[in-house]
Amino acid sequence: MLSKIHSFSLHGITGFDIEIEVDISRGIPAFEIVGLADMAVRESKERVRAAIRNTGFEFPLRRVTVNLAPAFVRKEGSSFDLPIAVGILHATGQVQIPERGRIGFLGELSLDGALKPVNGVLPMALRARASGFAELVVPFENALEAAVVEGLDVFPVRGLAELALHLNGERRVPRADVDTRGLLTAERSTLFDFSDVKGQEKAKRALEIAASGGHHCMMIGPPGSGKTMLAKRLPSILPSLTYDESVEITMIHSVAGTLPPGVSLVSTRPFRNPLSNASAASLSGGGKLPKPGEISLAHNGVLFLDELPEFGLHVLDALRQPLEDGCVTVSRVNSKVTYPARTTFICAANPCKCGYYRDSRRACTCTPTEIKNYFGRISGPLLDRIDIQIEVRLPEYSAFYQGGGASEGSDAIRERVENTRRVQKERYAGMKIYSNAQLEGRLIERFCALDGGSREMLRQAYEKLALSARAHGRILKVARTIADMEGSDAIREDHIAEAIGYRSFDRGDWYTA
């Protein structure tokens, strides 16, 4: 007796088809799983055997062979429990597989036959639709996540007994439905708003530019100057998520197992704030079974590193290539996985170990050598990749009691940001470029052309500040964003001057009192 059941597995955040072949033959009773399965898959033998018996079905006292095809691809995780159990029940005639369309199965079984949720359901559901499947059976807790995929009938089941009744046509399980478009149009959280920030107009301007062009930003200033407060409010001015962006974010968090219970689609841009003791693997991704790191979990959102010099040098260096390429590749002996990592990188730091260098109110206790060594923990190549570098000073007392009402709120700023992003979207239509920060090479020359005066100003800054070629390109991209914010097709001298002003730590006067 032979049965073939369909399921899915993951490579990174990409799903692929798995065919589960179950053969039951005469011979000494045995239960074998072949097809390059990992330990979690091999252990499913005991879960499946107990679940079938405890649900009231008969487990065959024969030789049971389960093959996971294709055999050359490594299979990982516990999501094959359910399809293996269905294959055994179908091969022994205890359940029937309807012929109304191809059906896929996912889920982990407990010993009493109940279904437990698994990670990575959304990318596997997307694969099911792409492969022409009509139906997908998933654990009840994963139903809303899978139902995000349009054109696929998702059936949530709580246990093996309920699924058997559904397959045999005795009691149909209701299909799961979710209003994905409604989730994206829900009101934003107002927990963090720029109206809470008093003063710091220069920093607000810099973060608006960062949001408008997708630029990375660094803030350095004494403790209590508002660096963290500003960074936490950046997501509130980023453009609203599109459906495709939301699906990408949800896929990453689903694979990582960080998707909150009951959430079908991530509808707000992520904000990730790892501690300074984080390892390189936790930031860039890794592990024995490679999982997304913080930079991937911040995809289409914000990655904020506070107290940047306190991070290990090798940890910061691991961010350099992902920040440049918008993706991160984790290589292992048996596999190589690539995760998306297109994020807005925001970092903050004190100017020295005591925190009060260049502060007019409190004296710095650090020596010049200690100051340079502290800031020197941030490598030049990483600084080069940060488009906007600003100094944040403690606000004046009068800023807390300014006349004219509250500070400008996030809604007004976000409206300007979305208008600027709309200009860029139209300019780069068909190029797979969504912001000025993604411009490279000849595209910079094409879209960031300068007149004679602007070119001369940039030349002088390039030579005086000893800028790198990368820093030169980033100044052009920031200037392009400033011009877009003002509705200007041409990049003027004042745009170049402001962009150069955001290279604070390329200037030679940083370490002078």
Secondary structure, DSSP 8 states (H G I E B T S, - for coil): -EEEEEEEEEETTEEEEEEEEEEEESSS-EEEEESSB-HHHHTHHHHHHHHHHHTT----SSEEEEEEESTTS-B-SSTTHHHHHHHHHHHTTSS---SSS-EEE--EE-TTSBEE--S-HHHHHHHHHHTT-SEEEEEGGGHHHHTTSTT-EEEEESBHHHHHHHHTTSS--------HHHHHTS----SS-GGG--S-HHHHHHHHHHHHHT--EEEE--TTSSHHHHHHTGGGGS----HHHHHHHHHHHHHHT-S-TT-SS--S--EE---TT--HHHHH-BTTTTB--HHHHTTTSEEEESSGGGS-HHHHHHHHHHHHHSEEEEE-SS-EEEEE---EEEEEE-SSSSS-TT-SSS-----HHHHHHHHTTS-HHHHHT-SEEEE-----GGGGG-SSSS---HHHHHHHHHHHHHHHHHHTTTTT--SGGG--THHHHHHS-B-HHHHHHHHHHHHHTT--HHHHHHHHHHHHHHHHHTT-SSB-HHHHHHHHHTBGGGSTTTT--
